[in-house]
Amino acid sequence: MLKPLLLIMGALIFISEVSAQNDEWVVSSPDKKINFKVFEKSDHLFYQVGFPDSLIIGESPLGISRTDEQFIEKLFFISASRPRHISESYTMQVGKQLKCNYQANELILSFENGHKAKVDLFLRASNDGISFRYRFPENATGSYEINKEISGFNLSKSAKAWIQPYDSITKYSPGYERYYTNGSQVGGTSPEEGGWCLGALFQSINGWVLLTEADLNGAYCGSRLHQNASGGVYSIRYPDYTEAMKIGNNNPESKSLPWSTPWRVAIIGKDAAAIATSALVNGLSEPSKIKDVSWIKPGLAYWSWWSDPASPTVYKSMLPYIDLASEWGIPYFLVDANWTKMEGGNIEQLIAYANQKGVGIWLWYNSGGPHNTVMEAPRIRMWDADQRRAEFAKLKKWGVKGVKVDFFQSDKQHIIQQYMDILQDAADFQVMVNFHGCTLPRGWQRTWPNLISMEAICGEECYMFRDSYPEAAVWHNTIQPFTRNALGSMDYTPFGLSDKINKHLTTFAYELALTVVFESGIVHLVDFPAVYKQLPDFVQTFVRQLPTVWDETKMVYGYPGRDVVMARRSGDKWFLGGINGEKKNKEIVLTLDFLKIGKTYTAKLIADGDNDKSFNYKEIQVKKGDKVPVKMLPCGGFTLVMKE
């Protein structure tokens, strides 16, 4: 049994947001709408979450075990910390909004097992969710390994789920690139033995929940959810041993204590919009490690590989893309895989050409190393520490602005450490980073603001590889703002209009809208220069003025799997993008209640035309509270730009 609290009650200062009684502890959000309760039952610890007056997460297990000590059952309560209110303001370089404020109430519970080994349980309640983590507080050195964590999330069996199976292990996966379920029943079994991905979304009768983790670093592996969720309890599990070519421990390990797990996070909201706009993951993560961020400049990029996969190996093939980037004022051009095999010129010549045109270069790298068998070059340079730093020193000398590092394909701890090392070394030489073939964002963009974006999405390139993608993309894209993109910048590489191996079902206006619906610090435009030059002037103008950094984000309409409209503000302009995830004509009404009072805005609407490859354009005057009807074709979309 847990020790009673009577002896330490007088030592606690109780406030309305935090309370305790024998074998039960409660911390509430600052607005008092979320109640996070931990309690003992049958010699085990559990928790539940009320929102606002009924359970949104039911009785869920807590507990963790090392190979040397277990902290799952028969724990003895030691103490509770003085309640603490946390309020932190910070600035992001990319993301849903730049100026952020994180607020939470925190309570720390200390326990020990029968061997007097100690564990602390950190509890936080924010207005948009709860989080908890374990910490082993003792000062010690040795060999420590986590072999089990039973932390779970008990969702109502009547809830709906939008949840992604974890990739099976192949030459190119795992990489968080499977389709989400679309409102499936809670408690279902994943079709993959690897389980379910975090970034798991649920809708119950009293609200929405998005499960994830935050503040992950090289001291721990990335986590996901078990394949089976018996009774609706989704439990934490660690990577598979066979990931990363069986290199590295699949369990977390440390040579010293203290040692903390990442935050286990449940983002909670009354409606789906609250999930899509939450910044909780960043708020829970470590502050920026980069003092001078003046060199970090997000922006549009042109990318030739999607339209011409051989182009990185042919010097002259890339020049038209650089020329159009210069003409349109696009700041960057990405040179993709195998640029080391370039014919008709070399990378230094290409960089010099781009510099003359005022276009900065990003270069692709293979993250392997022994952890993958993908042979696209250059390899090793991002794996070996000495080669990596030498490469970044060379890139800085050349004036290269960023790197795209690909094919990580594991969440094992040593791979997570490689992410951290790349970000650190890149920052030392003022190089921006974009990860592909990678894990889910976990708050790294706050800690390492040179991380501009990450993939972890079945993006536009899937038109080249998956026969099922055209059908799936229509509805699957409407889920992303509530799941994957809710957790961090997402490099989908949008606005592909040409039909690749698999033909688009989405309209041209839908594809244009993705540049706003999806947030990414670097937005790669993917189609041939000739295709873009044939577009109407109003479409070209829209693309040329498109920001990739947003002061504010709102979700103004939608439901995952059906449709979505995202509104993002940059300075005095609002950009709206909407997509129709259904194969039927649709008219929606946008209520512009987020505009400034007393201001009149000029609104430029680009919507579907008479067919899937045409546009309809009009300008109107709008003000706060106006209702604007917008028509979309089946699989269609629109953009709307409003300026004072």
HUUR-V177156 format. One record per helix or strand of 2 or more residues. SS is the DSSP state (H for helix, E for strand). FROM is the first residue (numbers start at 1). TO is the last residue. If there is no record, write none. Layout:
ss: {SS	SS}
from: {FROM	FROM}
to: {TO	TO}
This chain:
ss: {H	E	E	E	E	E	E	E	E	E	E	E	E	E	E	E	E	E	E	E	H	E	H	E	E	H	H	E	H	H	E	H	H	E	H	E	H	E	H	E	H	H	H	E	H	H	E	E	E	E	E	E	E	E}
from: {9	18	24	34	44	55	64	70	76	84	99	118	129	152	160	164	184	200	207	224	230	233	243	253	263	272	280	299	311	315	332	339	347	360	385	402	413	432	444	451	460	469	508	522	529	537	552	563	573	586	600	615	627	637}
to: {11	21	28	41	51	62	66	71	80	91	112	126	149	154	162	165	185	204	214	225	232	237	246	260	269	277	283	303	313	328	335	341	356	366	398	406	428	435	447	454	464	480	517	525	533	544	559	570	580	591	608	623	632	643}
